[in-house]
Amino acid sequence: MDIPFEYKSFKYDALSSPTSIRLLRPIKRFQDAEQRSINGVPLMEFLLETSEHDRRPPYQALSYTWGNPKEAEFGLPQTESSDRYSIRHMYTIVVNGRLFYVRKNLYEALYRIQERMVEPNSIDDRCYAFNKTKLIQAAEDGNLHQVTESLDSGANHHCQDNFGETALHYAAENGYAEIVKLLLLRGASQNIRDSTGRDPLGCCLQRKRRQWQETAQILRSWDEQDIDRPNPTKPTTLTGQPLWIDAICISQDDIPERNSQVAMMSQIYGSAQSVLAWLGEVDDTTQLACNVLSSEMPGPEEYMYSFRRLNAYRRGEKLDLDEKPDGVILSVREFLAIRSLFTRLWFSRTWVIQEVSLAKQIDMMCGPFHFSWMKLFDLIFGRFGDNRTGMILSCGGPAIKFGRAVPGTEILSLFDIRIRTRPECKEAKARGRWVFEKLPKQKLSLSAMIILSWNFGVSDPRDRIFALLAISRPLKGISADYSKSTTEVFTDMARLLIQAEGDNSVPNWAHKVDDLEPLESLSLVQPPSSFTYQSTTISLNKPQHSRPLDLPSWVPMFNIQLVSWRIYNRKYNASRDRQAIFYPSLPGILKLDGLVVDTIAELEEPPLMTFYERLIHDNAIEKWLGIVSRLSAVYPTGESHVEALWRTIVQDKRDNEDTDVSKDRFKVILLQCIVEHRRRNSSDDHLSLCNVLDELRKGDSGNLLPSALDVMTSNEGLHDRTELGVERLSETSEQVFRSGMMNNLTERCLLRTEGGYLGVSSKVAQPKDCVVLLAGGRTPYILRPIGENQFMFIGEAYVHGMMFGETLEGQNHDFCTFEINIFITTTIIAGTVIVFTTCIAPVTPLTEWLRVGQRFDLRIFLRGTYITLHQMKP
């Protein structure tokens, strides 16, 4: 194949029809052919051709991550300039004789694919039993992909094994109609007879296997002119199996084409002969993980001692990572290698959900290693079990909903969604072995799918929505349109999500059904945070976790990991069964009924540290007790103010039988925090805290505070128990209680209201913010007033004494109509003036006046920002 080569950039030709796609064929030249190169680096060559729907050859669809295929090293900042896989570092290939630039991960995948193309002088080696060639063995196995690959590499279809049978004989006798047709198209002869005198048709009629009737019809009706076509000579240039790769086969700068091709994604991946999943190049754990996958695996019960040893390691015990004492099948290092493989970024890429769900077959590649998707399934569900796998992979972040979406466990969601979407897949047909046989095999709603896949990452935020459209039930008003901004796409989706119309139910793996309620999605609105759980989502999300300036305050950032566990819980009923009513409004404005029930008087200073650092270094306990000391000793519920603190910290989620244990754990941790305070602060500061404790004890009817003697004599600080970090496993009741505290308080602040209530809410809440009940809401919400019945949404809240509708008892309360508007959180620096901007209406024209209190006016122009300060010249 001689394609004219020029050192010019590749340019796309328009697709010939709305159903056309492009397919990429690898080209491999051998020693006697010219090798193109740049600066001595050989250039990989490819042929890009348009393919029509009715004349499309068998092809593979590549599934991969555009950026770094591996998790960023936790705790180290990773900028685009330092990341070899970023868009700033492009690698050159040749497409149709012109230069084409791809990112590093795709370049490495293409290199490994070309590496698999076997030179003609070795493709017919007799490397299988009974002198079978690779082509003969693939035809006998019914492996269409392998047959195609062998033929593309120049395999001789006339080769015979010890029994005189060719590849066509084996395909015919086993009833593989598609392989028979492909072999005939490539010139395989029906006239060759085996050692017993049978031709391929005779083999087919004798065995009568699978699609034998269709196979016989193909053999009988094949045009005589195709018989005895000579086998091709060994080429010096080979073309590999066609590939569909989004970054190359779609003109990414052509928005109409991009929209059209994205709409065809389900058909492209669903029609592919197989999906080739590229996990990235190897690291020092890959070989070990692949060894585990390829080894004989015993039954699930045999892993008990292996998991006990892993748990001991995670609790901080010093162990030999490679040692396998009696009864231990997998070493700790092998577990860690499996975790490293299963948490590669491919498993948490949003587009992968569709690609995996629709695939007929999934082949996995990691560097030079190849393994099947079913190998992963067998290991997780046949050997480990999903609960144990979740324990291995989890990074400690919140489970969003449906018992899923825990950071690090995205592979479990992939299997779950694939089985619901493609019930005929091998995993779903594993009857009688695993729980999937009882799951309803139907598409989920788009709303449910988005929540189930919350921690999956994207390069383009809009793809958090668009990538799920083809595999979820249609939702009116949502389509893949890249001419829309991120704000428009997110706002459209959030409006539908908050109304929760239709069937959004999801039966979980324990066969319990959970649904989505109106207003529930407000619990997904959290402020951007610098804190992130160590998970595969880190590298896929924008490093600065920025919120679009014009994104309405009530709209979640669908592309950012949640840091705080949701307060929302079905046991709460703050609005007393009032139904949510959504009134027509302008885009970006949420209009519904609400009632202001209180106002924030004070709150803890926003935490800048992780939860344990906050307790140890930031004197959080001093701040909490100070806030409680300014409450009435008798709380509005009739409890003591100290008991209100305990119930607020645990968010009153404990069952009655756990109450005493929970109180004991609260008292122990409180004492440990006080000991830490004594160690780390001056004697005067600590004496001040002890004085506060003395006053609080007077109203501590529940005996929740440690005694003065305990405070003076105890020497066990919180720091003594956290040297191993927050990732260690929690097996004692104290550790479980600590985990609950961390879940409830991470990135949240303790607050006191004007009405004498104690609560917890978002770290961005401020004094004078309103505590509001929204009709249909399970919890109170914090809203910031910006006009008459106009508010900015801050976040959900736990306010002790309001969670079960207590504030609505005994009198009529008139809910009025609220508007929740846009909030722009940004800082504009103009000279020495720092401006925090808030908008009370959508900014749609290029010039729009924004009002913030009475301090300044801000006008937005196309080319900049114009600020007018009152009583000052601009």
C-alpha positions in Angstrom: 0.0 0.0 0.0 1.6 3.2 -1.1 0.0 6.4 0.3 1.7 9.7 -0.7 3.3 11.2 2.4 3.5 14.9 3.1 4.7 16.8 6.1 1.4 18.6 6.4 -1.4 18.5 8.9 -4.3 16.2 8.3 -7.6 17.7 7.2 -11.0 16.0 7.4 -13.3 15.5 4.5 -17.0 15.8 5.3 -18.9 12.6 6.0 -20.9 11.4 3.0 -24.2 10.8 4.9 -25.9 11.2 8.3 -25.3 7.5 9.0 -21.6 7.5 7.9 -18.7 6.9 10.3 -15.0 6.9 9.8 -12.9 3.8 10.6 -9.2 3.8 11.2 -6.9 0.9 9.9 -3.4 0.5 11.3 -0.7 0.2 8.6 2.4 -1.8 9.5 5.4 -1.7 7.2 8.2 -4.3 7.4 11.9 -4.2 6.8 11.9 -4.0 3.1 9.5 -1.0 3.1 10.3 2.6 3.7 9.8 3.8 7.3 8.6 7.3 7.8 10.0 9.2 10.8 10.5 12.6 12.4 13.8 13.3 14.1 14.6 9.6 14.0 11.3 8.6 15.7 9.3 6.2 13.5 5.8 7.4 12.7 2.9 5.0 13.1 0.8 5.0 10.0 -3.0 4.7 9.6 -5.7 4.8 6.9 -8.9 6.7 7.8 -11.8 5.7 5.6 -15.5 6.6 5.5 -17.8 3.6 6.1 -21.5 3.4 5.4 -24.0 1.6 7.6 -24.9 -1.1 5.1 -21.3 -1.9 4.0 -19.4 -1.7 7.3 -16.7 -4.3 7.9 -16.2 -5.9 11.3 -14.5 -3.3 13.5 -13.3 -2.8 17.1 -14.3 0.3 19.1 -11.5 1.6 21.3 -12.4 2.7 24.9 -9.8 4.7 26.7 -9.2 7.9 28.7 -8.1 11.0 27.0 -5.8 12.0 29.8 -3.6 10.2 32.3 -4.8 6.6 32.6 -3.6 6.3 36.2 -4.6 8.0 39.4 -2.7 11.1 40.3 -0.4 10.5 43.2 -2.5 11.5 46.2 -1.4 14.6 48.0 0.8 15.9 45.1 -0.5 18.7 42.9 -0.6 17.7 39.2 -0.6 20.6 36.8 -1.1 20.3 33.0 2.5 21.3 32.4 3.8 18.5 34.6 1.4 15.9 33.3 2.8 14.1 30.3 -0.7 13.1 29.4 -2.1 16.6 29.2 -3.2 18.3 26.0 0.0 20.3 26.0 2.0 17.2 25.1 0.9 15.9 21.8 2.4 13.0 19.8 2.5 12.6 16.0 1.1 9.8 13.9 0.4 9.7 10.2 -3.2 9.5 8.9 -3.8 9.2 5.2 -0.2 10.4 4.5 -0.6 13.6 6.7 0.5 14.4 10.2 -2.1 13.9 13.0 -1.6 14.8 16.6 -2.9 12.7 19.5 -2.4 12.7 23.3 0.0 10.3 25.0 -2.4 7.7 26.2 -4.0 7.2 22.8 -0.5 7.1 21.3 0.5 4.3 23.6 -2.6 2.4 22.8 -2.0 2.7 19.1 1.5 1.5 19.6 0.4 -1.6 21.5 -2.3 -2.3 18.8 0.3 -2.1 16.0 2.7 -4.3 18.0 0.1 -7.1 17.9 0.2 -7.1 14.1 2.3 -10.2 13.3 4.9 -10.2 10.6 3.8 -12.4 7.6 6.7 -14.8 8.0 5.4 -15.9 11.4 1.6 -15.7 11.1 1.3 -19.3 9.8 3.5 -20.9 12.5 2.2 -24.2 13.8 1.9 -23.1 17.4 -1.2 -25.1 18.5 -2.0 -28.8 19.1 -2.3 -31.0 16.0 -0.3 -28.5 13.9 -3.0 -25.9 13.9 -2.2 -22.4 12.9 -3.5 -19.3 14.7 -6.2 -18.9 12.0 -7.3 -22.6 12.2 -7.5 -22.4 16.0 -9.5 -19.1 15.9 -11.9 -20.6 13.3 -12.5 -23.7 15.5 -13.1 -21.5 18.6 -15.5 -19.2 16.8 -13.4 -16.2 17.5 -14.4 -13.8 14.7 -12.1 -11.1 16.0 -9.0 -13.4 15.9 -9.9 -14.7 12.5 -10.2 -11.2 11.1 -6.9 -10.2 12.7 -5.1 -13.3 11.3 -6.4 -12.7 7.8 -5.4 -9.0 8.0 -1.9 -10.2 8.9 -1.7 -12.3 5.8 -2.6 -15.8 7.2 -2.8 -18.6 4.6 -6.4 -19.9 4.6 -5.3 -23.0 2.7 -3.2 -24.4 5.6 -4.3 -27.8 6.9 -3.7 -29.4 10.3 -2.9 -33.1 11.1 -6.5 -34.0 10.1 -6.3 -32.3 6.8 -8.8 -29.6 7.9 -8.6 -25.9 7.0 -10.0 -23.0 8.9 -13.1 -23.2 6.6 -13.6 -26.9 7.6 -13.7 -26.0 11.3 -15.9 -22.9 10.9 -18.4 -24.9 8.8 -18.6 -28.0 11.1 -19.1 -25.8 14.1 -21.8 -23.7 12.5 -20.0 -20.3 12.6 -21.8 -18.6 9.7 -20.1 -15.2 10.0 -16.7 -16.8 10.0 -17.5 -19.0 7.0 -18.7 -15.9 5.1 -15.6 -14.0 6.0 -13.3 -16.8 4.9 -15.1 -17.2 1.6 -14.8 -13.5 1.0 -11.1 -13.7 1.5 -10.8 -16.5 -1.0 -10.9 -19.7 1.1 -11.5 -22.8 -1.1 -14.4 -25.3 -0.7 -12.7 -27.9 -2.8 -10.0 -28.8 -0.2 -10.9 -32.2 1.5 -9.7 -33.4 4.8 -8.1 -36.8 5.5 -11.5 -38.5 5.6 -12.6 -37.0 2.3 -15.0 -34.3 3.6 -15.3 -30.9 2.1 -16.4 -28.0 4.4 -20.1 -28.5 3.4 -19.8 -32.2 4.3 -18.4 -31.2 7.7 -21.3 -28.9 8.3 -24.0 -31.4 7.3 -22.4 -34.1 9.4 -22.1 -32.2 12.7 -25.2 -29.9 12.5 -24.0 -27.5 15.1 -25.2 -24.0 16.0 -26.2 -22.1 12.8 -25.6 -25.1 10.6 -28.5 -24.5 8.2 -27.5 -20.9 7.5 -23.9 -22.1 7.1 -24.9 -24.8 4.7 -26.9 -22.2 2.7 -23.9 -19.9 2.4 -21.7 -22.7 1.2 -24.2 -24.0 -1.4 -25.0 -20.6 -2.8 -21.5 -19.2 -2.9 -20.7 -18.0 -6.4 -18.4 -20.4 -8.3 -16.2 -17.5 -9.4 -15.0 -17.1 -5.8 -13.8 -20.7 -5.6 -10.1 -21.4 -5.7 -9.2 -17.8 -5.5 -5.4 -17.9 -4.9 -4.2 -17.2 -1.4 -2.7 -13.7 -1.2 1.1 -13.4 -1.3 2.9 -12.3 1.8 2.7 -8.5 1.9 5.4 -6.1 2.9 2.7 -3.8 4.3 -0.2 -4.9 6.4 -3.5 -3.2 7.3 -5.0 -4.2 10.6 -8.5 -4.6 11.7 -10.6 -1.4 11.5 -10.9 0.7 14.6 -13.3 3.3 15.7 -11.6 5.9 17.9 -13.5 9.0 18.9 -10.6 11.4 19.0 -9.6 10.5 15.4 -12.8 9.3 13.7 -14.8 12.4 14.7 -13.8 15.9 13.7 -13.8 17.3 17.2 -13.8 20.9 16.0 -16.9 20.4 13.8 -19.8 20.9 16.4 -22.6 19.7 14.1 -20.7 16.6 13.2 -19.8 16.0 16.8 -23.4 16.3 17.9 -24.5 13.9 15.1 -21.8 11.3 15.9 -22.4 11.5 19.7 -26.1 10.7 18.9 -24.9 7.6 17.1 -22.6 6.4 19.9 -24.9 3.7 21.1 -25.1 2.3 17.5 -21.4 2.6 17.0 -20.4 0.7 20.2 -23.4 -1.7 20.0 -22.5 -2.7 16.4 -18.7 -3.1 17.0 -17.4 -6.7 16.9 -15.8 -6.0 20.3 -14.9 -3.0 22.5 -11.1 -2.9 23.2 -10.6 -1.3 26.6 -7.2 0.3 27.0 -6.2 0.8 30.6 -2.9 2.4 30.0 0.7 1.4 30.2 2.1 -0.9 32.9 3.4 0.1 36.3 5.2 -2.0 38.9 2.0 -3.6 40.1 0.5 -4.7 36.7 2.3 -8.0 36.3 1.2 -9.1 39.7 -2.4 -8.2 39.2 -2.5 -9.9 35.8 -1.0 -13.0 37.4 -3.8 -13.1 39.9 -6.4 -12.8 37.1 -4.8 -15.6 35.1 -4.4 -18.0 38.0 -6.8 -20.8 39.1 -9.1 -19.2 41.7 -10.6 -21.2 44.6 -14.1 -20.7 45.9 -15.1 -17.6 47.9 -14.9 -19.3 51.3 -11.2 -19.9 50.8 -10.4 -16.2 51.0 -11.4 -15.6 54.6 -7.9 -15.6 56.0 -6.6 -13.5 53.1 -9.1 -10.8 53.9 -8.3 -11.0 57.6 -4.7 -10.3 56.9 -5.5 -7.4 54.5 -7.7 -5.9 57.3 -4.9 -6.2 59.8 -2.6 -4.4 57.3 -5.1 -1.6 56.8 -5.4 -1.2 60.6 -1.7 -0.5 60.7 -0.2 -3.8 61.7 3.3 -4.2 60.3 3.3 -7.2 58.0 5.4 -8.8 55.3 3.4 -7.8 52.2 4.5 -10.9 50.3 4.1 -13.5 53.0 1.3 -16.1 52.7 0.9 -17.9 56.1 -1.2 -21.1 56.2 -4.7 -20.5 54.8 -3.8 -17.2 53.1 -4.3 -17.5 49.3 -3.5 -13.9 48.3 -0.8 -11.8 49.8 -1.4 -8.2 50.9 0.8 -7.0 47.9 -1.4 -9.0 45.5 -4.5 -7.3 47.0 -2.9 -3.9 46.5 -2.0 -4.8 42.9 -5.6 -5.7 42.2 -6.7 -2.4 43.7 -4.2 -0.5 41.6 -5.5 -2.1 38.4 -9.3 -1.8 39.3 -9.0 1.9 40.2 -7.3 3.0 37.0 -9.1 6.0 35.5 -10.7 4.0 32.7 -13.0 2.4 35.2 -14.3 5.8 36.3 -14.6 7.6 33.0 -18.3 8.5 32.3 -18.2 7.6 28.6 -17.0 4.1 29.6 -20.4 3.4 31.1 -22.0 3.5 27.7 -19.1 1.8 25.9 -19.2 -1.1 28.4 -23.0 -1.3 28.6 -23.5 -1.7 24.8 -20.5 -3.9 24.0 -21.0 -7.4 22.5 -17.6 -8.4 23.8 -15.0 -6.5 25.9 -11.3 -7.2 25.5 -9.0 -5.6 28.1 -5.4 -4.3 27.4 -2.9 -3.0 29.9 0.4 -2.5 28.2 1.3 -5.9 26.7 -1.2 -7.8 28.9 -4.5 -9.0 27.5 -7.4 -10.4 29.5 -11.2 -10.7 29.2 -13.8 -8.6 31.0 -15.3 -11.8 32.4 -12.0 -12.5 34.3 -12.7 -9.3 36.3 -16.3 -10.4 36.8 -15.4 -13.9 38.0 -12.8 -12.5 40.5 -15.1 -9.8 41.9 -18.4 -11.7 42.1 -17.4 -15.3 42.0 -14.5 -15.1 44.4 -14.4 -11.9 46.5 -18.0 -10.8 46.5 -19.1 -7.2 45.9 -19.0 -6.2 49.6 -15.4 -7.3 50.0 -14.5 -5.8 46.7 -16.0 -2.5 47.9 -13.9 -2.7 51.0 -10.7 -3.2 49.0 -11.4 -0.3 46.6 -13.3 2.2 48.7 -11.5 5.5 49.5 -13.8 6.4 52.4 -16.0 8.9 50.6 -19.8 9.1 50.8 -22.1 6.6 49.1 -24.3 8.9 47.1 -27.5 6.8 46.8 -28.7 3.3 45.8 -26.0 1.8 47.9 -23.5 2.8 45.2 -21.3 5.7 44.0 -18.6 5.3 46.7 -15.4 6.8 45.4 -13.1 4.1 44.2 -15.8 1.4 43.6 -16.8 2.5 40.1 -16.1 -0.9 38.6 -19.0 -2.3 40.7 -21.4 0.3 39.1 -20.1 -0.6 35.6 -21.1 -4.3 36.1 -24.4 -3.2 37.6 -25.4 -0.9 34.8 -24.1 -3.2 32.0 -26.3 -6.1 33.3 -29.4 -3.8 33.4 -28.6 -2.4 29.9 -27.6 -5.6 28.1 -29.4 -8.5 29.8 -28.1 -11.0 27.2 -24.5 -10.4 28.2 -22.5 -13.3 29.7 -22.5 -11.8 33.2 -26.3 -11.6 33.2 -26.5 -15.2 32.0 -24.5 -16.5 34.9 -27.6 -18.0 36.4 -27.8 -19.5 39.8 -24.4 -18.1 40.8 -24.8 -14.5 41.7 -27.4 -11.9 42.7 -27.9 -10.5 39.2 -30.5 -13.0 38.1 -33.0 -11.2 40.3 -32.3 -7.7 39.1 -34.9 -6.2 36.7 -33.2 -6.1 33.3 -34.3 -2.7 32.1 -32.8 0.7 31.5 -32.7 3.1 34.4 -34.0 6.7 34.2 -31.4 9.4 33.3 -31.8 10.9 36.7 -31.1 7.6 38.5 -28.2 6.9 36.1 -26.6 10.3 36.9 -26.7 9.7 40.6 -25.6 6.1 40.4 -22.5 7.2 38.4 -21.8 10.4 40.3 -18.1 9.8 40.9 -17.3 9.0 37.3 -15.2 11.7 35.6 -15.2 13.6 32.4 -13.0 16.0 30.5 -15.9 18.1 29.2 -18.4 18.7 32.1 -21.4 18.4 29.7 -20.5 14.8 29.0 -21.7 13.9 32.6 -25.1 14.2 31.0 -24.6 13.5 27.3 -22.6 10.3 27.8 -25.6 8.6 29.6 -28.4 9.5 27.2 -28.1 6.4 25.0 -28.3 3.9 27.8 -31.0 5.5 29.9 -34.7 6.0 29.4 -35.4 9.1 27.4 -36.0 12.3 29.2 -37.9 15.1 27.5 -35.9 18.3 27.0 -32.4 16.7 27.3 -30.3 15.9 24.2 -26.7 16.0 23.3 -26.1 19.6 22.1 -22.5 20.9 22.3 -23.6 24.4 21.3 -25.0 24.7 24.8 -22.8 25.9 27.7 -22.1 23.8 30.8 -24.4 26.1 32.8 -27.3 25.5 30.3 -26.8 21.7 30.3 -26.5 21.5 34.1 -29.5 23.8 34.7 -31.7 21.8 32.3 -30.8 18.6 34.0 -31.1 20.0 37.5 -34.6 21.3 36.9 -35.7 17.8 35.8 -33.8 16.1 38.6 -35.3 18.3 41.4 -38.8 17.6 40.2 -38.1 13.8 40.1 -40.9 13.0 37.8 -41.5 9.5 36.4 -40.1 6.2 37.5 -36.6 6.8 39.0 -36.6 3.6 41.1 -33.5 1.4 41.4 -33.6 -2.0 42.9 -30.3 -2.4 44.7 -28.3 -5.6 45.0 -30.2 -6.6 48.1 -33.4 -6.4 46.0 -34.7 -3.3 48.0 -36.1 -0.5 45.8 -35.0 3.1 46.3 -36.6 6.0 44.4 -35.8 9.7 43.9 -37.9 12.3 45.7 -38.7 15.9 44.7 -36.2 18.3 46.2 -33.8 15.4 47.0 -31.3 16.6 44.5 -30.7 19.7 46.6 -28.7 17.5 48.9 -26.2 17.1 46.0 -25.5 20.9 46.0 -22.2 21.4 47.8 -19.6 24.2 47.5 -16.3 23.5 45.7 -13.7 22.1 48.0 -9.9 21.7 48.1 -10.4 18.5 50.0 -10.9 15.4 47.8 -11.0 11.7 48.7 -8.2 9.6 47.2 -10.1 8.2 44.2 -10.0 7.8 40.5 -12.1 11.0 40.1 -9.2 13.3 41.1 -7.4 13.5 37.8 -10.6 13.7 35.7 -12.1 16.7 37.5 -10.7 20.2 37.1 -7.9 20.7 39.7 -9.4 23.9 40.9 -12.9 22.4 41.3 -14.3 25.7 40.0 -18.0 26.4 39.8 -19.2 28.2 36.6 -19.8 31.8 37.4 -23.3 31.8 36.1 -24.4 28.4 37.5 -27.6 28.8 39.5 -27.1 28.3 43.2 -29.6 25.4 43.4 -27.9 23.4 40.6 -25.4 20.7 41.6 -22.0 20.5 40.0 -22.6 17.1 38.3 -18.9 16.7 37.5 -17.4 17.2 40.9 -17.1 14.6 43.7 -19.2 15.1 46.8 -17.0 15.6 49.9 -19.7 15.8 52.6 -22.1 12.9 53.2 -25.7 13.9 52.4 -27.9 15.0 55.4 -31.0 14.0 53.5 -32.6 10.9 54.9 -36.0 9.3 54.5 -36.5 9.2 58.3 -36.6 13.1 58.4 -39.8 15.0 57.5 -39.1 18.7 58.3 -41.9 20.0 56.0 -44.6 17.7 57.4 -45.7 16.0 54.2 -46.3 19.2 52.3 -46.1 18.6 48.6 -43.5 20.4 46.5 -45.0 22.7 43.9 -42.8 24.0 41.2 -44.0 27.3 39.6 -43.1 28.4 36.1 -40.1 30.7 36.2 -37.2 32.2 34.1 -34.3 29.9 33.3 -31.9 29.8 36.3 -34.6 30.6 38.8 -36.3 28.0 41.0 -39.7 29.1 42.2 -41.4 27.1 45.0 -43.1 27.4 48.3 -41.1 28.0 51.5 -41.2 29.2 55.1 -38.5 31.1 57.0 -38.4 29.5 60.5 -35.2 31.0 62.0 -32.0 32.9 61.3 -28.3 31.9 61.9 -26.9 33.8 64.9 -23.4 32.4 64.9 -21.5 29.5 63.4 -18.1 27.8 63.7 -15.4 29.4 61.6 -15.2 27.5 58.3 -12.8 24.5 58.5 -9.8 24.6 56.4 -8.5 21.2 57.3 -9.6 17.6 57.2 -11.9 16.4 59.9 -9.2 14.9 62.3 -6.8 17.8 61.7 -9.7 20.1 62.6 -10.3 18.3 65.9 -6.6 18.2 66.8 -5.1 21.4 65.4 -8.0 23.8 65.0 -9.5 23.6 68.5 -12.9 22.6 67.0 -14.0 21.3 70.4 -13.4 24.7 72.0 -15.5 26.4 69.3 -18.3 23.8 69.6 -18.5 24.1 73.4 -18.4 27.9 73.2 -21.4 27.9 70.8 -23.3 25.5 73.1 -22.6 27.6 76.1 -24.5 30.5 74.5 -27.7 28.3 74.3 -30.3 28.1 77.0 -29.5 25.1 79.3 -32.9 23.7 78.4 -33.1 23.2 74.7 -36.4 23.9 72.8 -37.1 20.2 72.7 -36.8 19.9 76.5 -33.4 18.2 76.4 -30.3 19.7 77.8 -28.1 21.8 75.5 -25.3 19.3 75.8 -27.5 16.4 74.7 -28.6 18.6 71.7 -24.9 18.9 70.8 -24.5 15.1 70.8 -27.7 14.5 68.8 -26.6 17.2 66.3 -23.2 15.6 65.8 -24.7 12.2 65.1 -27.7 13.8 63.2 -30.1 11.7 65.4 -29.7 8.7 63.1 -29.0 6.2 65.8 -31.5 3.6 66.7 -32.8 3.5 70.3 -30.7 0.4 71.1 -27.6 2.3 70.0 -28.3 5.4 72.1 -26.3 4.4 75.2 -23.3 3.2 73.2 -23.4 6.4 71.1 -23.5 8.6 74.2 -20.5 6.7 75.7 -18.5 7.1 72.5 -19.3 10.8 72.4 -18.1 11.2 75.9 -14.8 9.4 75.2 -14.0 11.4 72.0 -14.9 14.6 73.8 -12.4 13.8 76.6 -9.7 12.9 74.0 -10.3 16.3 72.3 -10.0 18.1 75.6 -6.7 16.3 76.3 -5.4 17.4 72.9 -6.4 20.9 73.7 -4.5 20.8 77.0 -1.4 19.5 75.1 -1.5 22.1 72.4 -2.6 25.3 74.0 -1.4 27.6 76.7 -2.5 27.0 80.3 -4.6 30.2 80.2 -6.5 29.0 77.1 -7.1 25.6 78.5 -8.3 27.0 81.8 -10.8 29.1 79.9 -12.1 25.9 78.2 -12.3 24.2 81.6 -14.4 27.1 82.9 -16.8 26.7 80.0 -17.0 22.9 80.8 -17.8 23.7 84.4 -20.7 25.9 83.4 -22.0 23.4 80.9 -22.0 20.6 83.5 -24.6 22.5 85.5 -27.1 21.8 82.8 -25.8 18.4 81.7 -28.7 16.3 82.9 -27.6 13.4 80.6 -24.1 13.2 82.1 -22.5 13.5 78.6 -19.6 15.7 79.6 -16.4 14.2 81.1 -15.9 15.0 84.8 -13.4 17.5 86.0 -11.3 14.6 87.5 -11.3 12.8 84.1 -10.1 16.0 82.4 -7.3 16.4 84.9 -6.1 12.8 85.0 -6.7 11.4 81.5 -3.6 11.3 79.2 -5.2 9.7 76.2 -5.5 12.2 73.3 -7.2 11.9 70.0 -3.9 12.2 68.2 -2.6 9.0 69.8 -5.3 7.1 67.9 -5.1 8.7 64.5 -1.4 8.3 63.5 -2.5 5.7 60.9 -4.8 8.2 59.2 -8.5 8.2 58.4 -8.2 5.3 55.9 -7.8 2.6 58.5 -10.7 0.2 59.0 -13.1 0.8 61.9 -14.0 -2.4 63.8 -14.7 -1.1 67.3 -17.7 0.9 68.3 -15.5 3.9 69.0 -14.0 3.8 65.5 -17.5 3.4 64.0 -18.7 6.5 66.0 -15.7 8.5 64.8 -16.5 7.6 61.2 -20.0 8.8 61.7 -18.8 12.1 63.1 -16.5 12.5 60.2 -19.2 11.7 57.7 -21.6 14.2 59.3 -19.2 17.1 59.8 -16.7 17.0 56.9 -16.7 20.5 55.2 -19.6 21.5 57.5 -19.9 24.0 60.4 -21.8 23.9 63.7 -24.3 26.7 63.9 -26.6 28.4 66.5 -29.8 30.1 65.5 -31.6 33.2 66.9 -34.3 30.9 68.1 -31.9 28.9 70.2 -31.4 25.9 68.0 -28.2 24.0 67.2 -27.5 22.7 63.7 -24.9 21.7 61.1 -24.7 23.1 57.5 -22.4 24.1 54.7 -19.1 25.8 55.5 -20.2 28.8 53.3 -23.1 29.6 55.5 -23.0 33.0 57.3 -24.7 34.8 60.2 -28.1 36.2 59.1 -28.6 33.4 56.6 -32.2 32.1 56.9 -33.2 28.6 58.1 -36.0 27.7 55.7 -38.5 24.9 55.2 -39.3 24.2 51.6 -42.6 22.4 50.8 -41.7 18.8 50.1 -38.3 19.0 51.7 -37.0 16.3 54.2 -34.6 18.7 55.9 -34.3 22.4 56.6 -32.2 24.5 54.1 -30.0 27.5 54.5 -30.9 30.3 52.2 -29.3 33.8 51.9 -31.8 36.6 51.4 -31.0 38.9 48.5 -34.4 40.6 48.0 -38.0 40.3 49.0 -38.7 36.5 48.9 -35.6 36.1 46.8 -32.8 33.9 48.1 -29.5 32.3 47.2 -29.3 28.6 48.0 -26.5 27.7 50.5 -27.1 24.0 51.3 -29.1 21.5 53.3 -29.0 21.5 57.1 -29.5 19.4 60.1 -31.2 21.6 62.8 -31.9 19.6 66.0 -35.6 20.0 66.9 -36.7 20.8 63.3 -36.1 17.5 61.5 -39.4 15.9 62.1 -41.7 18.9 61.5 -41.7 20.1 65.2 -41.7 23.8 64.1 -45.0 23.3 62.2 -46.8 21.8 65.2 -49.7 23.6 67.0 -50.4 26.5 64.6 -51.0 27.3 61.0 -48.0 28.3 59.0 -48.5 30.1 55.7 -45.8 29.0 53.2 -45.1 31.7 50.6 -43.6 31.6 47.1 -39.8 31.9 47.1 -37.4 32.5 44.2 -34.0 30.9 44.5 -31.7 32.8 42.1 -28.2 32.7 40.6 -25.2 33.1 42.8 -21.8 34.0 41.3 -18.9 33.0 43.6 -15.9 34.8 42.3 -13.3 37.3 43.3 -12.4 40.2 41.0 -9.3 42.1 41.8 -9.3 45.7 40.5 -6.3 47.5 41.9 -6.7 47.1 45.6 -10.4 46.5 45.6 -11.6 42.9 46.1 -15.2 42.4 45.0 -17.4 39.4 45.8 -20.2 39.4 43.3 -23.8 38.2 43.7 -26.4 38.2 41.0 -30.1 38.4 41.6 -31.2 37.7 38.0 -29.9 35.7 35.0 -27.1 37.4 33.1 -28.2 37.0 29.5 -27.4 40.2 27.6 -23.7 41.2 27.2 -24.3 44.2 29.4 -26.4 43.6 32.5 -26.4 45.5 35.8 -25.8 43.4 38.9 -26.7 44.7 42.3 -24.9 43.6 45.5 -26.3 45.2 48.7 -25.7 48.9 48.6 -22.0 48.9 48.1 -21.2 48.8 44.4 -22.5 48.2 40.9 -20.9 45.8 38.5 -21.3 45.8 34.8 -20.2 43.0 32.5 -18.9 43.8 29.0 -17.7 41.5 26.3 -14.1 42.4 26.9 -13.9 43.0 30.6 -15.4 44.0 33.9 -16.4 47.6 34.7 -16.8 48.4 38.5 -18.5 51.5 39.9 -18.1 52.1 43.6 -20.7 54.3 45.2 -19.4 57.8 46.0 -16.3 57.0 44.0 -15.3 57.7 40.4 -14.9 54.5 38.3 
